[in-house]
């Protein structure tokens, strides 16, 4: 049995799972991100969950060589930030900023009886779920894009994540979308400007990257601004409700989003040449999201035969994708995968 974590800036979700990806039990706790909380509090929260799961297990009557014996064989974690999978180090940390440059694998192993631990970026975990049991399980090379607070991305080569020298491969949130030379010349002094602000303030202040223009939270923000509403009042579901009611302004903004994503898919296709590009995130549950993207891909690929074999589909998994992918990352790290 494995203890698997999907760590977010608000909530730590966790599950006990079999080696085949079946979820036995699930739970969640608050992520310690208050001003007076830090790495020790985070590791303590993980340790408390581990202790609770360990204490609830029945006495093992199964051989310890069985991966699904009723004890914890490993701890798999998906979390924000760039992750050095081999060394178990987190860089940056999304909304959990104190995790920057933390040797988290070492700390969690020390706290949890030296059970082996694996770490991976949460967006990469969503992609690995598709590689293991989802809509990329029958291919070797894939690209996965996940739309939410940001835009998670992963490039998969030979069924494994490409991380790159600086752990930035697939970090599509930071691709530039729209920016003039004048805007570049008038940026404020200093570095790391975007990361200084909470996400919605960043969307407003620096609308130049793919995430600040096309992530679901960003599209909802720009619609809310046009309508004079608060960000909390606008959701992906509401966007489509307005479209059904004939709201042309919202329909046009969604069309712009489809067009942008279609162009990016074609760009990624000729850069990486994947067998499939998968689209995920909560908004992709709406069939019109992929339909809109595909419509513009069909229009644009008429420009050249080089685009003729591009293949798009939805991700298979949504809510549990990060858990499944984190476990598959553990299996890859410790050479436990069977294919």
N, C-alpha and C positions, 0 to 999 in steps of 0.2 A: 504494500500500500504506500501511496505517496501523498505528501502534504503539499498542496499547490496554492500559490498566492497570485492574485491579480491586484497589484498595488496602484491606487490612484491618489490624487492630491487631496481627495475628500474621504475616501473609503478604502480600506483594505478588505478585499473579498478573498475568501479562502475556501478550499474544498479538499476533502480526502478523496483520492481517486485510485482506481486500479491501473495496472500497467497498460491496459488496453484503452484507457481514457474514459471509463465509466465513472460517473460521479456518485460517491457513496453518501456524503453529507456536505452541506454548504453552510457558510456563515459569513458575517462581515462585522468589522469594527471601525471606529473612527480612526483616520490617519492622524498621527500626532504632528500637527503643523502649526500649533500655537507659537507665539513669539518666544515663549520660554521653553519650548520643546526642541529636541535635537536628535542626534544619532542614537544616543543611549536610550531615549524614549522609544524610538522606532524599533530598535533591536529588542527592547523589553516587550513591546507589543507583539512582535513575531514570536518571541519566546513564550509568552503567555498562551498564545494560540497553540503552539507546539505542545506545551505542557498539558493543556486541556485535551487535545486530541490523543496524546499518548496515554493519559490517565483513563480515558474512556474506552481504550481497546481491551478486548477480552484476552485472557492468557492464551498465548500462541500454542496451538497443537499441530501446527503445520511446519514443515521443514523450513528453516531460515533461508534456504536456497530458492524457495518459491517467491517470485517477485510480488505476488499478491497475498503473502502471508500477513496476518493481522498485526503487523508492526510497521513503523515508519521507515521505509527503505531510503527515502530521499526527500529533499525539500526543493521544489522548483518555484522560481519567482519570475513574474513579468512585472516590469515597473518602468516609469518614465525616465528619460535621459538616454545618453549614449552609454552603452554597456560594453566593457571589455569582457567578453564571454570566457575567454581562456583564463584570465587572471582574477575575474570576479570583482572588478572595480566599476563603480558608477561615475560617470562624468555628467556635469550639469544634473539635473534631476527633475526637470519639469517644475511642477508646483511644490516639490519637496526639495527645496534648494540646499538644505544642509547635507544632502547626500553627495554633493560634488566631491569627487576624488576620494570617496570612501571605499575601503576594501571590504565591501559588504559581505561577500561570500565568506571570508575569513571570520568576520564578527558573528554571523549567524551560525556558522558551524561550531564555533566555540561556545555559543549560548545553548545550542541544541544537541548536546551529547555527541558532537563531531559527526553527526549525520551528514552525508555529502549534500552539497547545495549547488544549484545552478542559477544563473541570472541571465535575463535577456530583456531587451527593450520591449515594451508592450505592443507596439505596432508590428514589430518583427514576430512576436508571439502569435498575433492574429494571422499573419502569413503562414507561419509554421503549422497552425491548425489546419489550414487549407491543404498544405503539402501532405500532412499525415493522413487526414481523414476526410478532407473536403474536396473542393472542385479543382484542386491542383494535384490530387493524389496520383494521377496517371501521367503526369508530365515531369520533366527534369528541370526545366527553366520556366520561371514565372515572375510576374510583377504583380504586387498586391497594393492597392490604394484604399485606405480606410478613412472615411470622412466623419469628423466629429468636432471636438474642441479645436483640434488641429487636423492635419492630414497625415496619418501614419502611412509609411511606405516601406516596402521591402523588395529587394531584388534577390531572387532565388536562383542559384546555379547548382545543378546536380543535386537538387533537393536540400540544399543548405543555404543559409543566409550569407550573402556577401556583406561584409562589414566595412572593408576599406581600411586604409592606413590610419585614418583619423576617426574611424567608427561612424562616418557620416554617410555611407552609401545608403540610398533610399530615403534620406531625410528631405523629402520633397516639400515639406512645409516651407522651407527656406528658399525655394526657387523663386526668382523675381518674376512678377506678373506684369505690373504696370509701374513705370517710374520715368519721369522726365529728367533731363540733365539739370534743369533748374532745381527740381526737388532734391536731387543728389547734392547739389552745391549748397543747399540751405538746411541740410541736416544739422541738428544740434552738435555741439562739441562733446567729445567723450566716446567711449566704446560701449559695446553691449547694450545699445539703447533700447532694443525691444524687450530684453529680459528684465529691464528695470521696472516694467509696468505689469499690472494684472492683465489677464488675457484680453478682456474687452476694451480696456484702455489702450492696449497695444494695437488692437484692430483699428481703433479710431485714429491713433497717432501715426501709425506706420502702415498704411494700406497698400503696401508695395509688393508683398510676397504672396505666394499662392495660398498660404493658409489664411492670411488676413483678408483675402478677397473671396476665397472659395471653400474654406472649411464650413461645415454646417452652422457652427456658432456665428461665423462671420456673415454668412448670407442672411441669417435671421437678424443679426444686428443691423445690417444695412436696410433691410425691410422695415424693421422697427423704427429706425431713424426717419425713413421716408414717411411713415404713417404717424409719427409723433407718439409712438408707444414705448413702453419700457422693454428692455431685453427679455425680461422674465415673461412677458405677455406673448412672445412670438416663438413658435416651435416649428420643426419641420413638418409635422402633421398639419398645422394651421396654414402653412404656405400652400399646401395642395388643396385645402378646403377653400381658400380664397381663389385659387385658380379655377376650381369647379364653379365658383360663384361669378366667374367672369372678370376677375381682377386682372386687367391687362398689365399693370405695372409690376405686380408680383410675377406674372407669367413671363414677362420680358427678363426679369432678373434671374429667374430659373433658366431661361433659355441661354442667357449669357454664361451661366454656370456650366450648363451642359456643353456649350461650345468650347469653353476654356478647358474642361476636362477631356473632351474629345481631342483637342490639339495636343494636350499633354500626353495622352495615350499614344498618339501617333508619333510624337517625339521619342517617347520611351521605347516604342517598338523599333524604330530605326537605330537607336543608340544601343539597346540591349538585345534585341531580337528574341523576346520570350515566346514560348509556345502559347501562353495565355496571359491575359491581363484581367485580374479580378477586382471588382469594385465592392467595397464593404462599408460598414458603419450603419448606424441606426436609420439614416435617411434612405439607404439603399433598399430597405424593406418595401418602400413604395416602388412598384414596378415602373412607374413613369420616369424614375431617376435614371435607371440603366437604359430605358427606351430612348430617352432624350439624348444621352451621350452617344448611343449607337447610331442614332439618326444622323448626327453630325459627323461621326466617323465615316459612315457610308457616303456622305456628300464629299468629304475631303479626300478620301482615298481614291476618288476618281482622278485625282491629279497625277498619280503615278502607279505603275504596277508594283512598285516596291512595297506598297501598303496592302497588297491584295490578300495576304494570308493572316492579317491581324485578327485575333480572336478575343472577344470580350465575354465576360460572364459575371454574375453576382458571386460574392462569397457565400458559402454554405452556412457558416456559423456566425452568430452575432453575440449574444450575451455571454456565452461560455468560451468564446474563441481564444481569449487570452489565457484562460486556464489550460485548455487543450494544448495550445502552442507552447506554453511554458513547460508542460510535462514532456512534450516531444523534444524540446530543446535539451531537457535533462537527459533523455534517452540518447540523443545524439552526442552530448558532451561526454557521457560515460559509456559510449559504444553499446547501447542496449537496444537500438532500433533493429528491426528484423528485415528491413528492405531499404 
